[in-house]
Amino acid sequence: MKWQRKRVFDPEIAPDEIFLDASNTAFDRARFEGRLEKPLSHGTYFWLSAALLLLFGILAVRSWNIQITNGAVFAAESAHNSLDATVLFAPRGVIEDVHGTILAENVERSDGSAGRRYPYPELSHIIGYVSYPKKDANGVYYDTSETGVTGLEAQYDALLSGTNGQILTETDALGRVRSEGTVVPAKEGGTLQLSIDAELEKFFARAIADTARTHGFIAGAGVILDTESGAVRAIVSYPSYDSNVMSNGGPSETIAGYNTSPGHPFLDHAVQGVYTPGSIVKPFVAAGALTDKVITPNTVIDDPGSLSLPDPYHPGKTFIYKGWKALGPVDVEKAIAWSSDVFFYTVGGGFMGQKGLGIDRLEYWYRQFGLGSPTGVDVAGEASGLIPDPAWKESVFGEPWYLGDTYFTAIGQYSVQVTPIQMARATAAVANGGKLFTPTLLAGQAPSFTTVPADPAMLAVVRAGMRQGVTSALAGALNLPYVAVAAKTGTAQTGVRNQYDNSWVEGFFPYDHPRYAFAVVLERGPSGAGEQSVNAMRELFDSLYAANSPYVGGNATSTLAH
């Protein structure tokens, strides 16, 4: 039976068939107003489907070609390609002096790798040296760090070392580079600027080495400080190793020589070496005694060449404490200038009607000037030294403290031990009126100091005594026409039979407006050579004068002018 579909009409009028009101016939054609939506045509669906089928067909054919037809070939080729990560070594930061002169820099080594060069070997103890990255027998790096081993290279390794980068390289079976690119860039290390003046350092090191070699000393050291900031301008340790030799690991015979040298080149004599100071402690004893009013600037003590005390344990016997020379009546300035032992025996321990400081106040004043304690300089391994006292003697020797121990301690003998940098720092405090700075090797460091509780007027008396030592007494070699120097000399006997001399000098310049303080020690020279440290300073001043240096009033621009 054939059915005929009967069309049924809906009496309702659909909204899209409603005639628009004549007043509403204005359309915004740009916004498609007044247009009726039309469905996509059957043709559009057909061609879109055909395009998609074509793309899938291409992908299927390509996949078949890669995985089935040529899969084995491509797999073998891929297996022979390699992807290597290569370290991109970061340039190590340079080290400069206060003027920007290079003290440590990067250079290319003979094998093509980066290395370190140190143009001023005399600064090796302070700057130190590095250890280079290491390879195994196949030339592969198993240690990729250039690391500071000693000195400031080690102290500031984090700043100087930077950060290594990385390069990825793909090579095929024939060793051909297929691709290469930096994955992580290397970051260069930071610059370290020191307060050291390289030219002053060079002259100072040469003067100490010349004097030590000429007069038979096995070692020596010296420090020059800025009295207004505590900045180290020059610091010398003789003999020194060469940082270039140590970084390169040879020549082996040179390193062997360092290990057998009686001067101990690996010891930083300026910071780690401890020495009996002898008479260079007398300015500090005088400052303490004057401040404590044990004496006045006008106190006169007779120096007959020795001091005798009755032996309380053996009636009729006496102890004789000898001076180096009979100087007659001396006040404190002359006692400093001529280094009167009898005067300072008396001031230290008392004699007859003259009161002395006593060991407790003597130790107090030594420590106020920083002796027997680390200075805080930014170098590892600084030595403390020693200021003996009754408790120390009892613990070490099991013996009581005697008056004679106080006498010898007051002239820097007995068991007093100091470092050259301690003496330069203490001398700077005398020169600047009582500021005991923490020495620093970095440029631009904010000064840090404590105040020595010495009467400023009494420190002026001490300075006058040190100036008199140059103009008319034991430090006369430093009486120069081009710069006014104040100084104090000292000799300390050493060796089991006191057969050797350690020679000291400390001082400051210019006298009227002190700007620099210095201390020099020459170690274990022949007996009678105790005055030679003064000649080392004389050679330095003459070298500076010949170079027209601002340190001695010249106008050259190569050294620090302020």
Secondary structure, DSSP 8 states (H G I E B T S, - for coil): ----------SS--GGGS---GGG----GGGTTT-------HHHHHHHHHHHHHHHHHHHHHHHIIIIISHHHHHHHHHH-EEEEEEE------EE-TTS-EEEEEEE-TTSSEEEE-S-GGGHHHH--EE--EE-TTS-EEE---EE-SHHHHHTHHHHH-B-EEEEEEE-TTS-EEEEEEEE--B----EEBS--HHHHHHHHHHHHHHHHHHT-SEEEEEEEETTT-BEEEEEEES---HHHHHHT--HHHHHHHHH-TT-TTS-TTTT--B--GGGGHHHHHHHHHHTTSS-TT--EEE-SEEEEE-TTSTT-EEEEE-SS--EEE-HHHHHHHT-HHHHHHHHH-BTTB---HHHHHHHHHHHTTTTS----SSTT----B---HHHHHHHH-----HHHHHHHHTT-TT-BB-HHHHHHHHHHHHHTSEEE--B-BTT----EEE--S-HHHHHHHHHHHHHHHHHSTTGGG--SSS--EEEEEEEEESTTS-EEEEEEEEEESSSS--EEEEEEEEEEETT-TTHHHHHHHHHHHHHHHTT-GGGT---SSS---
